Amino acid sequence: MSATRPMPRPGVLDIAPYVPGKSSAPGVAKVFKLSSNETPLGPSPHAIAAYKAVGAHLEDYPDGSASDLREAIGRAFGLDPDRIVCGAGSDDLLNLLARAYLADGDEAIHTTHGFLVYPIATRGAGARPIVAPETDYTADVDAILRAVTSKTKMVFLANPNNPTGTCLSFDEVKRLHRGLPRHVLFVIDAAYAEYVRRNDYESGIELVATSDNVVMTRTFSKIYGLAALRLGWMFGPAHVVDAVNRIRGPFNVNSAAIAAGIAAIEDIAHQEYAREHNTRWLAWLYEEISKLGLKVTPSVANFLLIHFSDTKGRTAKDADAFLTARGLILRYVAAYKLPNALRLSVGTEEANRLVVAALKDFLSQKS
């Protein structure tokens, strides 16, 4: 029977759309949005000034290769700018990688609580997402390797992982890479790398520099505070960069993002200020929320995963409603297969203290 209207390719309608964290609490005078892992300190003042300066030339197309931004990234990390591609957020680059390297019938692996964009990008390319189980909310190298088949063409690893905040040591990442077939593209998503303080962590730069099948993606949406501009970058082998450049949009990064990104990555003092704030308050939140009797997954990023019980009146959904009524918006993460957890972004001192006080009140309610 012939179709009566245009139909999307098989698999597209199987995709669960990405739903961002909510940002409003109707009827509440003051709202603290702690649902999207945004920095509470905002962007560098230099980035704001650079953004505003672009306003005088909105009639001009941006530099299609974002060459000045790639050079600034290269200076900051000691990388060859020719091996860098910039995109409209790192999720743009994840989708481009999937389009370039996945075809109908292929498989791409991600972990149970991995970033929701991975299965979306996989299905969008006509491939099949394969879920590898985690251990203690952390990627399990052996489970990932067991999931590899002759159809595997890509492995996505968020390190640190969102929404759990856990990460693998560099030794474990290298062990995973050694176990993968050479034709499988290993994508390390290091969106939260700037926050990690562990000595055994490496964002992926070293592995990319010494391998032909590893790509690292990064973002300006977190510690740099440029989420509104949608800006990300990837570092990869020359042959992968060439493939991605052939299919990306010719002007996929706008001029304001380029200018603000350069200023942001050059403001080392602001980055360190943001990092120190996060280190202090992440530890404080973990300790204070744990004291309330709630299980909190230890995190190396700028957020915490808080677990609730199934007891009536004490579930994550109940807590979410209670907190929202007070203007405290956290992320309900049922879509990540965590129906009894909330993800809390580190906020300002005021927001952090209010969350702990509100959770205490929530738990002291009678069922």
C-alpha positions as CSV (number, residue, x, y, z in Angstrom):
1,M,0.0,0.0,0.0
2,S,1.5,3.4,-1.0
3,A,2.0,6.1,1.6
4,T,-0.4,9.0,1.6
5,R,2.2,11.5,2.9
6,P,6.0,11.7,3.1
7,M,7.4,9.3,5.7
8,P,10.7,9.7,7.6
9,R,13.3,7.0,7.2
10,P,12.9,3.8,9.3
11,G,14.0,4.4,12.9
12,V,13.4,8.1,13.1
13,L,10.0,7.8,14.8
14,D,11.6,5.4,17.3
15,I,13.7,8.2,18.6
16,A,12.7,9.6,22.0
17,P,13.1,13.4,21.6
18,Y,15.6,15.1,23.8
19,V,13.8,17.1,26.6
20,P,15.9,19.8,28.3
21,G,15.7,20.5,32.0
22,K,12.7,22.7,32.9
23,S,13.5,26.3,33.6
24,S,10.4,27.8,35.2
25,A,8.3,27.5,38.4
26,P,4.9,29.1,37.8
27,G,3.8,31.3,40.7
28,V,7.2,31.5,42.3
29,A,8.8,34.9,42.7
30,K,12.5,33.9,42.5
31,V,13.7,30.8,40.6
32,F,17.0,29.1,40.9
33,K,17.6,26.9,37.8
34,L,19.8,24.0,38.8
35,S,18.7,21.6,36.1
36,S,21.0,22.1,33.2
37,N,24.6,22.1,34.6
38,E,25.1,25.8,33.8
39,T,27.8,27.7,35.6
40,P,26.4,29.9,38.3
41,L,29.1,32.5,37.7
42,G,28.2,33.4,34.1
43,P,30.7,33.9,31.3
44,S,33.9,35.9,31.3
45,P,33.3,39.7,31.1
46,H,35.7,39.6,28.1
47,A,33.5,37.1,26.4
48,I,30.4,39.3,26.9
49,A,32.3,42.3,25.5
50,A,33.4,40.3,22.5
51,Y,29.9,39.1,21.9
52,K,28.5,42.6,22.0
53,A,31.1,43.9,19.5
54,V,29.9,41.5,16.8
55,G,26.5,43.3,16.9
56,A,27.9,46.0,14.6
57,H,28.5,43.5,11.8
58,L,25.6,41.2,11.7
59,E,25.3,41.5,8.0
60,D,28.6,39.6,7.5
61,Y,28.8,35.8,7.3
62,P,31.0,34.2,9.9
63,D,34.4,32.6,9.1
64,G,33.2,29.2,7.7
65,S,36.2,27.3,9.2
66,A,36.2,29.3,12.6
67,S,40.0,29.5,12.0
68,D,40.7,32.1,14.8
69,L,38.8,30.1,17.3
70,R,40.5,26.9,16.3
71,E,43.9,28.6,16.7
72,A,42.9,29.9,20.1
73,I,41.9,26.4,21.2
74,G,45.1,25.1,19.8
75,R,47.1,27.6,21.8
76,A,45.2,26.8,25.0
77,F,45.7,23.0,24.7
78,G,48.8,22.7,22.6
79,L,47.0,21.2,19.7
80,D,47.2,21.4,15.9
81,P,44.3,23.7,14.8
82,D,44.0,21.7,11.6
83,R,42.9,18.7,13.7
84,I,40.1,20.7,15.4
85,V,36.5,21.1,14.2
86,C,34.1,23.5,15.8
87,G,30.3,23.1,15.9
88,A,27.1,24.4,17.3
89,G,27.6,22.7,20.7
90,S,29.3,19.3,21.1
91,D,26.0,17.6,20.4
92,D,26.2,19.0,16.8
93,L,29.6,17.3,16.5
94,L,28.3,14.0,17.9
95,N,25.5,14.0,15.3
96,L,28.0,14.8,12.5
97,L,30.3,11.9,13.6
98,A,27.3,9.6,13.6
99,R,26.3,10.7,10.1
100,A,29.8,10.3,8.8
101,Y,30.6,6.9,10.3
102,L,27.3,5.0,10.9
103,A,25.1,3.4,8.3
104,D,21.9,1.3,8.2
105,G,22.5,-1.9,10.2
106,D,25.6,-0.6,12.1
107,E,25.7,-0.6,15.8
108,A,27.0,2.1,18.3
109,I,27.5,1.4,21.9
110,H,26.8,3.7,24.9
111,T,26.3,3.0,28.6
112,T,23.1,2.6,30.5
113,H,23.0,6.2,31.9
114,G,25.0,7.8,29.1
115,F,24.1,11.2,27.5
116,L,20.7,11.0,25.7
117,V,22.1,12.4,22.5
118,Y,24.1,9.2,21.8
119,P,21.1,7.0,21.0
120,I,19.4,9.9,19.2
121,A,22.4,10.5,16.9
122,T,22.8,6.7,16.4
123,R,19.2,6.2,15.3
124,G,19.2,9.3,13.3
125,A,22.0,7.8,11.2
126,G,20.0,4.6,10.7
127,A,22.1,2.6,13.1
128,R,21.2,0.6,16.2
129,P,22.1,1.9,19.7
130,I,23.5,-0.9,22.0
131,V,23.4,-0.3,25.8
132,A,26.3,-1.6,27.9
133,P,25.5,-2.0,31.6
134,E,27.2,0.2,34.2
135,T,28.7,-0.7,37.6
136,D,27.9,1.6,40.5
137,Y,26.7,4.2,38.0
138,T,30.1,4.1,36.2
139,A,31.0,3.0,32.7
140,D,32.2,-0.7,32.9
141,V,35.0,-1.3,30.4
142,D,34.5,-5.1,30.3
143,A,30.7,-4.7,29.7
144,I,31.4,-2.3,26.8
145,L,33.9,-4.7,25.3
146,R,31.5,-7.6,25.6
147,A,28.9,-5.6,23.7
148,V,31.2,-5.2,20.7
149,T,30.1,-7.3,17.6
150,S,31.0,-7.4,14.0
151,K,28.4,-4.6,13.5
152,T,29.9,-2.2,16.0
153,K,31.2,0.9,14.3
154,M,31.3,3.5,17.2
155,V,31.6,3.6,20.9
156,F,30.4,6.7,22.9
157,L,31.9,7.3,26.3
158,A,31.0,10.4,28.4
159,N,33.9,10.9,30.7
160,P,32.9,12.4,33.1
161,N,29.4,11.0,32.6
162,N,26.2,13.0,32.6
163,P,24.0,12.6,34.7
164,T,26.0,10.4,37.1
165,G,29.1,12.6,37.5
166,T,31.4,9.5,37.5
167,C,34.4,9.0,35.4
168,L,37.0,6.4,34.3
169,S,40.7,6.7,35.0
170,F,43.0,7.2,32.0
171,D,44.3,3.7,32.5
172,E,40.8,2.3,32.1
173,V,40.1,4.5,29.1
174,K,43.3,3.2,27.5
175,R,42.3,-0.4,28.3
176,L,38.9,0.1,26.6
177,H,40.6,1.5,23.6
178,R,43.1,-1.4,23.4
179,G,40.2,-3.8,23.4
180,L,38.3,-2.2,20.5
181,P,38.8,-3.2,16.8
182,R,40.8,-0.6,14.9
183,H,37.9,0.2,12.6
184,V,35.7,1.2,15.5
185,L,35.6,5.0,16.2
186,F,36.0,5.7,19.9
187,V,34.2,9.0,20.8
188,I,35.3,10.5,24.2
189,D,32.8,13.1,25.2
190,A,34.7,15.3,27.8
191,A,32.2,18.1,28.2
192,Y,33.0,18.3,32.0
193,A,36.7,17.8,31.8
194,E,37.6,21.3,33.1
195,Y,36.0,20.5,36.5
196,V,37.9,17.2,37.2
197,R,40.5,17.3,40.0
198,R,41.5,13.7,39.9
199,N,45.2,13.0,39.2
200,D,44.4,9.8,37.3
201,Y,42.1,11.5,34.8
202,E,43.0,12.6,31.2
203,S,40.4,14.2,28.9
204,G,41.3,12.2,25.8
205,I,43.8,14.5,24.1
206,E,46.7,12.1,24.6
207,L,44.8,9.2,23.2
208,V,43.6,11.1,20.2
209,A,47.2,12.3,19.5
210,T,48.5,8.7,19.4
211,S,45.6,6.9,17.7
212,D,43.8,6.7,14.4
213,N,40.4,5.8,15.8
214,V,39.8,8.2,18.7
215,V,37.9,11.5,18.8
216,M,37.4,13.9,21.8
217,T,34.6,16.3,22.0
218,R,34.4,19.4,24.3
219,T,32.0,22.2,25.0
220,F,31.9,25.9,25.8
221,S,28.5,25.5,27.5
222,K,29.8,24.5,31.0
223,I,32.8,26.2,32.7
224,Y,33.0,28.9,30.0
225,G,29.3,29.8,30.4
226,L,28.4,30.2,26.7
227,A,25.5,27.7,26.6
228,A,23.2,30.2,24.9
229,L,25.6,30.5,22.0
230,R,25.9,26.8,21.3
231,L,29.6,26.2,20.8
232,G,31.7,23.1,20.9
233,W,34.8,21.6,19.4
234,M,36.4,18.2,18.6
235,F,39.9,17.1,18.3
236,G,40.6,14.1,16.1
237,P,42.8,12.3,13.5
238,A,43.2,14.2,10.3
239,H,41.1,11.7,8.3
240,V,38.2,12.0,10.7
241,V,38.4,15.8,10.6
242,D,38.3,15.7,6.9
243,A,35.2,13.5,6.8
244,V,33.3,15.7,9.3
245,N,34.3,18.9,7.5
246,R,32.8,17.4,4.3
247,I,29.3,17.1,5.8
248,R,29.1,19.9,8.4
249,G,27.2,23.1,7.5
250,P,29.5,25.7,5.9
251,F,28.7,28.3,8.6
252,N,27.8,26.0,11.5
253,V,29.3,28.4,14.1
254,N,28.1,32.0,14.2
255,S,30.3,35.0,14.6
256,A,29.2,35.9,18.1
257,A,30.0,32.4,19.3
258,I,33.4,32.5,17.6
259,A,34.3,35.9,19.2
260,A,33.0,35.0,22.7
261,G,34.7,31.6,22.5
262,I,38.1,33.1,21.8
263,A,37.7,35.6,24.7
264,A,36.5,32.9,27.1
265,I,39.2,30.4,26.4
266,E,41.8,33.1,26.9
267,D,40.5,34.2,30.3
268,I,42.3,31.8,32.5
269,A,41.5,33.7,35.7
270,H,37.7,33.4,35.1
271,Q,38.0,29.7,34.4
272,E,40.0,29.1,37.6
273,Y,37.5,31.2,39.6
274,A,34.7,29.0,38.3
275,R,36.7,25.8,39.0
276,E,37.4,26.8,42.6
277,H,33.8,27.7,43.2
278,N,32.7,24.3,41.9
279,T,35.3,22.4,43.9
280,R,34.2,24.1,47.2
281,W,30.5,23.8,46.7
282,L,30.4,20.3,45.1
283,A,32.1,18.9,48.2
284,W,29.8,20.9,50.6
285,L,26.7,19.8,48.8
286,Y,27.8,16.1,48.8
287,E,28.5,16.2,52.6
288,E,25.4,18.2,53.6
289,I,22.9,16.1,51.5
290,S,24.5,12.9,52.6
291,K,24.0,14.0,56.2
292,L,20.2,14.1,55.5
293,G,20.3,10.3,54.8
294,L,20.1,10.6,51.0
295,K,22.4,8.6,48.8
296,V,24.5,10.8,46.6
297,T,26.7,9.5,43.8
298,P,30.3,10.9,44.2
299,S,30.8,13.3,41.3
300,V,33.9,14.9,39.6
301,A,31.8,17.3,37.5
302,N,29.6,20.3,38.4
303,F,26.5,18.4,39.5
304,L,25.4,15.7,41.9
305,L,23.0,12.7,41.4
306,I,20.7,12.4,44.4
307,H,18.9,9.2,45.0
308,F,15.5,8.9,46.7
309,S,13.5,5.9,48.0
310,D,10.3,4.4,46.7
311,T,8.5,5.3,49.9
312,K,5.3,7.1,49.2
313,G,5.9,10.8,49.6
314,R,9.7,10.4,49.4
315,T,10.2,9.7,45.7
316,A,12.3,11.8,43.4
317,K,9.1,12.9,41.7
318,D,7.7,14.1,45.0
319,A,10.9,15.8,45.8
320,D,11.0,17.5,42.4
321,A,7.5,18.9,43.0
322,F,8.4,20.1,46.5
323,L,11.5,21.8,45.4
324,T,9.9,23.4,42.4
325,A,7.3,25.0,44.6
326,R,10.1,26.7,46.3
327,G,11.7,27.9,43.1
328,L,14.4,25.3,43.1
329,I,14.5,23.5,39.8
330,L,16.5,20.3,39.6
331,R,16.6,17.8,36.8
332,Y,14.3,14.7,37.0
333,V,16.3,12.1,35.3
334,A,13.7,9.3,34.6
335,A,14.6,9.5,30.9
336,Y,18.1,8.4,31.9
337,K,16.7,5.2,33.4
338,L,17.0,6.8,36.9
339,P,13.3,7.3,37.9
340,N,14.2,7.7,41.6
341,A,16.9,10.3,41.2
342,L,17.3,14.1,40.7
343,R,20.4,15.8,39.3
344,L,21.5,18.9,41.1
345,S,23.8,21.4,39.4
346,V,26.1,23.3,41.6
347,G,24.7,26.8,42.0
348,T,25.5,30.0,43.8
349,E,26.0,29.9,47.6
350,E,22.5,31.1,48.1
351,A,21.0,28.4,45.8
352,N,23.1,25.7,47.3
353,R,22.1,26.5,50.9
354,L,18.4,26.8,49.9
355,V,18.5,23.4,48.3
356,V,19.9,21.7,51.4
357,A,17.4,23.4,53.6
358,A,14.5,22.5,51.3
359,L,15.6,18.8,51.1
360,K,15.7,18.8,54.9
361,D,12.2,20.1,55.1
362,F,11.0,17.6,52.4
363,L,12.4,14.7,54.3
364,S,10.9,15.8,57.6
365,Q,7.4,15.8,56.2
366,K,5.0,13.1,57.4
367,S,4.4,10.5,54.7
